[in-house]
Amino acid sequence: AERYGLGDDITRIEPGWADRLLDALASPGLAWLLLLIGGVGLYIEIQTPGLGFGGFIAMVAFIIFFWSQYLNGTSGWLEVMLFLAGVVCLAAEIFVVPGIGILGLGGGLLIVASLVLASQSFVLPANSYQVRQLQASLVGILGAGIGVVAFGVVVRRWLPSTPVLRHVLLVPPERVTQNEGMSLDHLIGKTGMTVTRLAPAGKADIENHLHDVSADDMLIESGMAVQVTSVRSGRIIVVPYSQETL
């Protein structure tokens, strides 16, 4: 410092909290944790439609993920647009045209492609290093997917029995025998209120009892009046209720 005529005091510039935060966000471990949180949020939103809690968690997690990858130089608008297109396709498959499968498969592939591209600086690997990086990206996404599936299994197994969540979680109807299916015939013509969105299956409150119902390829929002039209193999079929239904 004396040779160049500088003062004796040397000021060291240490990384601030923002720099440390960016370094943490750029780490692969935190990136896959964000994907896991986002996937769990989407699962919660699908199972509790209308609440918005899971959707908010998923939105925040995926925004932070793509933002961190953008700062890391591996993500841009293409990856974001692919991801949004995939989410739209999945939503259409679940809520608009359930049962077709093409939109769901295409949406899933778009989401996986967007996450892979956002985690690397190339499209197709050109050398052994890029091949290893692609493998690491796929393993991370697979791990996050397994985590979401494990969460779903736990939710299906334990949470529906809790008093707070059993009225909002969508669970598949239990197996019923023919006699049990016949015992539901008295509900034909009865009216009730949907507790969850029917897309087309969901839950409805009929005569102060919660039932698993189906709208037969129709989309009925939560809180709408419905009327039971038939019972098929233990499945309660409902339609939107109005005076013309009578």
Buried (B, 14 or more C-beta within 10 A) or exposed (E): EEEEEEEEEEEEEEEEEEEEEBEEBBEEEBBBBBBBBBBBBBBBBBBBBBBEEBBEBBBBBBEBBBBBBBEBEBBEEEBBEBBBBBBEBBBBBBBEBBEEEEBBEBBBEBBBBBBBBBBBEEEEBEEEEBEEBBEBBBEBBEBBBEBBEEBBEEBBEEBBEEEEBEEBBBBEBEEBEEEEBEEBEEBEEBBBEBBBBBBBBBBBBBEEEBBBBBBBEBBBBBEBBBBBBBBEEBBBBBBBBEEEEE
